[in-house]
Amino acid sequence: MQRVIKSPLSRLLISRQLSCTALVKKSFVIKNNDDFMNKVMNSDVPVIVNFHAEWCDPCKILSPKLKEMVEPMENINLAVVDVENNAELVHTFEVKAVPAVLAVRNGLIVDKFVGLVDVDMIEKLIRNLTRTDAQ
C-alpha cells in the first residue's frame, strides 16, 4: 500500500515543480524546419521568434530581456532560432541581420523588428501580437 503525503511542504514542492515546468515550455529552441512549423506556425498561441547568434553581442542583451518579458505572460511563447544552425529558416524569413524578432499569430507575421531595441518597442510588438481583430 502506497502512502500519500499531503503535508504543506510536499504540496509546495509539487506546486513549484509544476510552475517551473510551465515556464520551461514558454521558451524553446527551434531545432529545424519541422520543429518551427509545429511549434510556431501551427501554434495555438502567439509566438515571438528570436533569430539570434551566439557571437552576436546585441543578441546577448536582447535574448534575456525577451525571455524576462514573455515568461510571465500566459498567452505568448518565445521561440529561439540560432541562425548558424537554421540556414533555411534564415533564408525563408529573409533575416539579413541579428537579432531579428518576428511576432507570429495564426501562422502569419504580424510585426517584426531588427536590432537591439528598447523595452517600449518590445512592448509594442507584444501588443500587436496579442491584439484581436475586434480591438
C-alpha positions as CSV (number, residue, x, y, z in Angstrom):
1,M,0.0,0.0,0.0
2,Q,1.4,3.3,-1.0
3,R,1.1,6.2,1.4
4,V,0.3,9.7,0.0
5,I,2.0,12.6,1.8
6,K,-0.1,15.7,2.0
7,S,2.0,18.0,4.1
8,P,2.2,21.7,3.2
9,L,5.8,21.3,2.2
10,S,5.1,18.5,-0.2
11,R,2.2,20.5,-1.8
12,L,4.6,23.5,-2.1
13,L,7.3,21.3,-3.8
14,I,4.8,19.8,-6.2
15,S,3.4,23.3,-7.0
16,R,6.8,24.7,-7.5
17,Q,7.7,21.8,-9.8
18,L,4.6,22.3,-11.9
19,S,5.2,26.0,-12.0
20,C,8.8,25.6,-13.3
21,T,7.6,23.1,-15.9
22,A,5.1,25.5,-17.3
23,L,7.8,28.2,-17.6
24,V,10.1,25.9,-19.4
25,K,7.6,25.3,-22.2
26,K,7.0,29.0,-22.8
27,S,10.5,29.4,-24.2
28,F,12.1,26.8,-26.5
29,V,14.9,26.4,-29.0
30,I,13.9,25.6,-32.6
31,K,15.9,22.7,-33.9
32,N,14.9,22.5,-37.5
33,N,12.2,23.4,-40.1
34,D,9.7,20.8,-38.9
35,D,10.1,22.0,-35.3
36,F,9.5,25.6,-36.5
37,M,6.3,24.5,-38.3
38,N,5.0,22.5,-35.3
39,K,5.9,25.0,-32.5
40,V,5.5,28.3,-34.3
41,M,3.4,28.3,-37.4
42,N,0.9,25.8,-36.1
43,S,0.8,27.1,-32.5
44,D,-2.5,27.8,-30.8
45,V,-0.9,30.8,-29.0
46,P,1.0,33.7,-30.5
47,V,4.8,33.2,-30.7
48,I,7.7,35.7,-30.6
49,V,10.5,34.3,-32.8
50,N,14.0,35.5,-31.8
51,F,16.6,34.9,-34.6
52,H,20.0,35.2,-32.9
53,A,23.6,34.0,-32.9
54,E,26.0,33.1,-30.1
55,W,28.6,35.6,-31.4
56,C,26.1,38.5,-31.6
57,D,26.6,40.9,-28.7
58,P,23.3,42.7,-29.1
59,C,21.6,39.3,-29.1
60,K,23.2,38.6,-25.7
61,I,21.4,41.7,-24.4
62,L,18.0,41.2,-26.2
63,S,17.5,37.5,-25.6
64,P,17.3,37.6,-21.8
65,K,15.1,40.7,-22.0
66,L,12.6,38.9,-24.3
67,K,12.6,35.9,-22.1
68,E,12.0,38.0,-19.0
69,M,9.1,39.8,-20.6
70,V,7.4,36.7,-22.2
71,E,7.7,34.2,-19.3
72,P,5.1,35.8,-17.0
73,M,2.6,36.1,-19.9
74,E,0.2,33.2,-20.2
75,N,-0.7,33.7,-23.8
76,I,2.6,34.1,-25.6
77,N,5.5,31.7,-26.3
78,L,9.1,32.5,-27.2
79,A,10.9,30.5,-29.9
80,V,14.7,30.9,-30.2
81,V,16.3,30.3,-33.6
82,D,20.1,30.1,-33.9
83,V,20.9,31.4,-37.3
84,E,24.0,29.3,-37.6
85,N,22.0,26.1,-37.3
86,N,18.9,27.1,-39.3
87,A,20.1,28.5,-42.6
88,E,16.8,27.5,-44.4
89,L,14.7,29.5,-41.9
90,V,17.1,32.4,-42.2
91,H,16.6,32.4,-46.0
92,T,12.8,31.8,-45.8
93,F,12.3,34.8,-43.5
94,E,14.9,36.9,-45.2
95,V,16.9,37.5,-42.0
96,K,19.7,39.9,-43.0
97,A,20.9,40.9,-39.5
98,V,20.6,39.7,-36.0
99,P,18.9,40.0,-33.7
100,A,15.8,39.8,-35.8
101,V,12.5,39.3,-34.0
102,L,9.2,38.2,-35.6
103,A,5.7,38.1,-34.0
104,V,3.7,35.2,-35.4
105,R,0.0,34.7,-34.8
106,N,-2.1,32.0,-36.6
107,G,0.8,31.3,-38.9
108,L,1.2,34.9,-40.0
109,I,3.8,37.5,-39.2
110,V,2.0,40.4,-37.6
111,D,5.0,42.5,-36.5
112,K,8.8,42.5,-36.5
113,F,12.0,44.4,-35.7
114,V,15.7,44.1,-36.3
115,G,18.5,45.0,-34.0
116,L,18.7,45.9,-30.3
117,V,15.6,47.9,-29.4
118,D,14.3,49.4,-26.2
119,V,11.6,48.0,-23.9
120,D,8.9,50.2,-25.5
121,M,9.5,48.6,-28.9
122,I,9.2,45.1,-27.4
123,E,6.0,46.1,-25.6
124,K,4.6,47.4,-28.9
125,L,5.4,44.2,-30.6
126,I,3.7,42.2,-27.8
127,R,0.6,44.5,-28.0
128,N,0.4,43.9,-31.8
129,L,0.8,40.2,-31.3
130,T,-1.9,39.9,-28.6
131,R,-4.5,42.2,-30.0
132,T,-7.6,40.7,-31.5
133,D,-9.2,41.8,-34.7
134,A,-12.1,43.2,-32.7
135,Q,-9.8,45.7,-31.0
